Amino acid sequence: MRNKIAAIFNLVEDDEKLRPLTKRRPIASLPFACRYRLIDFPFSSLYNAEAVSAALFISESGHSLYDHIRSGATWGLDSITGGGVFTHSQIRLKTKITEHKYSDSYYEDHYKYVTSSKAEYILLMGSSMLANIQIKSLVNYHNDKNSDVTIAYKNIPRDSLREDTVYDKYNFDEDKTEKVTSISPLSESTFDSKLVPVGIEVMVINKKTFLDYLQKAREGNLCVSVKSFAQLALADEDKVYGYEYTGYLKAIEDIQSYFEANMEMLNEDHFNALFYRADPVLTRSKNSAPTFYGPDAQIHNSQLANDCEVYGEVTNSLLFRRVNIVKGARVENSIIMQNSYVEEGATLKYVILDKHVYVKKGAHLEGTPDNPIVIGKNEIVEGNGTL
């Protein structure tokens, strides 16, 4: 597989419903499960498929993403034989400048990356679909079907999908050959079963076919994405097959879904389904001291990263690195990101604290499972609960 796959990440994703968490970071670099970022999951899939390069097309600056990825060494993307991480930022700004049209450089950057690679297959991915997919199996399936385009999907219970979800429904031929015939928004779809096949923003496509679609996308001012290229393939009546993914999946489309995904990691079945598949999930290592638990600390069904200090009570919560919970403080059903500090007598329930948040003595913040309170980065929460 090595050198056969070139990956393109479309990170021009709608992050409005995830603010303020995405105020200074793309969705791809959102912290997850105490020590990971969302980008770790698709990058780990690349590592396990022995891919050596990836191109990132990012909405805005992407500084937090660059800081996390660095050279890409953690995921084997720093090879001197055609490898590397190639970043292209400010795509959204460039689009605005050209009156809502993608600039020529946007398509040229894709063309240059693909034609310069030695890859046989192009992998298109996003970052808002949290999954751990085996790319090798996807490519093998693509070849077995002699497919022009293969897109991954998962069968999801109908009653678990929201009407305003970002998921698209895949429609298959009646002969049960796994051949996709159309793609439709969930809100416009009809359902004849309790399970709905929905796309997970992963596509494998042959190199020459990709370049053909890239030219058509340029002519039609289309985003280089899984959905756009699948629709181009269907319009050309090319062979489009669906590959069923059976592991854990969560669409990170707003604050509630982000909160739910983290909370689900406290459930052993969900955690194992995401992290303990055949291939490992990798993240950039940060060496630091183990977490210290004070003599009066009480921890119930929670995950804690290293380098924390806990003297108070933590229940059904996730604490990232270097979090300090003072004696007498209570944290329940909450996500506390790194370098945050919670003083004595403070109570947090259904709260998300971004990085470097300071909660003062006696503060009380209480959200709900459907509407958690979010405190942005570097904020100070006063004792009366105000910022």
N, C-alpha and C positions, 0 to 999 in steps of 0.2 A: 504493500500500500504506500510505502514511503515515497514521497514526491508525486504521487498520483492525484492528490487532492489539493486544490487551492480553495480556500474559504473566503467568502465575502460576507461581512456582517452589515446588514442594513440597520443602523442604530438611529435612523431618523424616525423615531417613534413618538407618538403623542403622549407627553408626560404631564399634561395640565392637571389631571385628576390625582396625580401623585405629589403635587406641591404641598408643603414647602420642601419635602424630601428631595425633590429633583430641581430645586432652585439653583444649585451650584454643581449638580452632577447629572449625567445621563442615567436612564433606567439601568443600563448595563452595569454601572458601578454602585448600585444600591447595596448596602450591607445586608447580609442574610445569615441566619442561624449562627450567630455569635462570632464567626471568624471568616466567613466567605463573602464574596460579591456575586451578583447574578451572572456576571460574565464568566465566572469560574466553571460553570456547568457546561456551556457550549465549548469553551476552551479545553476542558477536560475530555470532552468527546473527540475533539481534534487530536489531542495527545494520544488517546487510546486507539485512534485510527492511523497513527504515525504520520499525520500531516505536518508539514514543516513551515507553512506560511499562512498568513491571514491578513486581509485588508479590512480596515474598519472605516465606515463612513458615518460620521458622528454629527448630530444636530448642531451642537454648539462647540464650546472649547474642548471639552473632554479632559480637562486637566486631571481630575480625580481618577479617570480611567488610565491615563498614561502613568500616573504615580503608582497605580496598582500593578499594571502589566509589566512596566519597565521594558527589558529586552525580550520578554516572552520566554525566558529560560526555564521557568517553572513548568511550562507546558511543551518544552522541546521546540520552541519556535525561534531559536537563535542559531540555527544551523548555518554554517558558512557555505553550504552547497544549495543555494537558491532559497534559503529560508528567511524568516523575518516577519515582523509585524509592521504593516504599512498603514499609517493613519491619515485620514482626510477629515478635517474638522470644518465647523461653521457651514455645513450644508444648508441649514435652514436660513442663515443670513444671506448666503449666495443666491438662494432661491428668491428671497424678497427683493434683492437688488435687481434681479432680472424680471421683475413683475410676475412672480409666481411661475416662472419657467426655470427648469433646471439648466444650469449653465453648460456650455460645451465641455468645460473642464471636468464636470461631474462624470460625463460619459467617457471622456478621454482617460480619466484616471482608472476607471473600470477596465477599459480596453488595454491600457498599458500593463496593468497588473496581470491580467489573464494571459495576454500574448507573451509576456516575459517569463511566465511560469512554465515548468515542464509538466504541468498537470494534465491528466486525461479527463478529470472530472472537476466541475465547479460545484462547490457547496454553498448554497445561499441560506443564511440564518438570521434570526433576530435575537433579542435578548429578553423580551418580556414574557416568554413562555418558559416557565421553570420546569426543566425535564433533564433526564440523564439518558440520552439516546446513544445507541451503538451505531456509529457511522459505518463501520465495516459491514455490518449486516445490511444496512441500507444500500450500500454500493453493490453488494453481492446480489441483493434482490433486484436492483436496477438492471444488472447485467442478465440475470436469469430471465427477466421479462422482456429483454431487448427493448427497453423503454427509451423514449426520447427524454422524458422528464419523469422523475419520481418524487412525490411529495408525501411527507409523513403526516399521519393523522392518529387520533385516538378516539375510541368509542366511549362516550361520556353519557351518564344517565341524563335524560331530558330534564328531570325535575331539579337537577343541580346547576343548570345553566340560567343565567340572568337574561332578561330580554334585551338589555343594552350591552351585552358582552361583545368583546372584540373578536370572538371566535367566528369563523366561517364554516358553513356546513359543506361537506364534500358529497356529491351525488355520484353513485356508481351505476354501471350498466346492469341490466337485468340478468345477465348470464353469470354473475358472481365471479368475474375474472379479475376483480380489483382494479378495473380500468375506470378512471374518473371521467365522467361525462360533463359535469358542470360544477361550479362553485357558487354558493348563494349565501347572503347574510342570514344569520339565524332568525332575525326579525321577519324576513320575507320567506321563510322556509315552511314547508309542510312536513309533518312527521307521521310515519306509519309504524314506528317501533319506539320502545322505551329508551333505546340507545341511539345517540346521535354521533356520526363520524365527523369530528371537527379537526381543522388543520392546526398544526403546532409550529408553523413558521420554520420548517426545515425542508429543503429541496436539494436533490442532486441532479445534475444535468451535464450532458457531454459538452466538452469545450467548444467544439464547432457550433453546436446548437445554441450555446450561450451567446456566442458572438453574433449569431444571426438575430437572436431576440434583442440583444443590446442595441443593434442598429434600428430595429423596429421601435424599441422604447425611446430612442433618441428622436425618431421621426414623430412619435406620438406624445412626446414630453411626459413619459411615464417614469415613476420611481423604479429603481432596480430592486425589486422585492419578490418574495415568493408568490404573493397573490398576483402581481402584475405579469410575471413570467408564466405562471400557470394559465392565466387567461389568454395570453398570446399563444401558448401551445394549443389550447383548446380551440381557439379561433382558426388556427392553421390545421386543425384536425390531426395533430401529431399524437403519438401514443403517450398518454399521461396515466401513470399508475399510482395507486395509493399504497403506502407501506404502513402497516398497523404497528403503532407503538403501544406497549402494554404497561409501561411503568408509571411512576408518579408524574402528574402534570398539574400545573396551576398557572393560570394567566394572571400576570401582575399588571392589572389595568387601572387600579385606583388604590387609595389608602386602605380601604377595607380588605381587598384581596391580598395586599401586601402584608397586612396584619395577620390575616387568616393563615397565609402560607407559613409565616414564622411560627405561629402558635401550633400549627399542625406538626411541626418538628418536635413538639413535646409528646406526641403520640408515637409510640415505638414502631407501629406498623408503617405509618407515613414516613418516618425517618429512615427506616430500613429500605423502603421502596425507592427512596431517592438516592441514598448514599451507598447502600450495600447491594448494588447490582453487580454484574460481572466485572465492571471497570470502575476504578477509583475516581473520586472527585478531588482535584488538586487545587491548592491556593498558594499564594506567596507566603512563605514562612516568615514569622517574626519571633525571634527567640526572646523570651522574657521569663520572669519568675512565675511559679505556680500561684494560683489564687489562694489568698489567706482568709480563713474563716475564724472570726472571733469566738470567744467562749460562749457568748449568748446568741450567736447567729442561728437562725432557723431557715432551712432551705427545703422547699417542698416542690417536687416535680418541676424542676427548672434546669436550664442549661447556662453554664457560665464559662466564658473564655478565660485565658490565663491572665495573670497580673492584676486581678481584682482584689479588693479588700471588702469583706462583708461582715458587718457586726450586727445588722438588723435582720428583718424578716423578708424573705423572697419566696413568693409562691406563684407557680404557673407562669414563669417569666423567663426572658432571655437577656443575659447581660454580656455585652461585648467586652473587649479588652480594657483594662485600667479603669474600671468602674468602682466607685467607692460608695457603699451603703452604710451610713453611720448607725450606731446603736440607737434603737427607738424608731428608726425609719421603717416603713412598710411598703413593699412593692408587690403588687398583685396583677396578674394577667397583663403584663407590660413588656415593652421592648426598650432596653436602655443601651444606647450606643456608646462607643468608646470615649473614655476620658470624661464621663459625666459624674456628677457628685450630688448625692442626696443627703441632706442634713437631718439631724435628729428631729423626730416628731412629724416629719413629712410623710404623707400618704399618697401613693400613686396607684390608681386602678384603671385599667384599660387606657394606657398612655404609651405613646411612642416619644422617647427623647432622642433627638438627633445628637451628633457628636458635640462634646464640650458644653453640655448644658449643666447649669448649677441650680439646684433646687434648694431654696433656703428653709430654715427651721420652721416647722409648723405648716408648711404649704400643703394644700389638699387639692389634688386634681383627680377627677373621676369621669371617665367617658363611659361608653357602652361597647359591647362586642360589635355592633353594627356601625358605630361612630366613635372610634377611639380618638382621644385628644392627641394632637401632634404638636410638639414644641420644636421649632427650628434650631439649626446649628448655632452655637455660641450664645444662646439666650440665657437670661437669669430669671428664674421664677421666684418672685417675692413670697414672703410668708403668707400673704393674703391670696395667693394664687395668681396674681397679675404678673405680666412681663415687664 
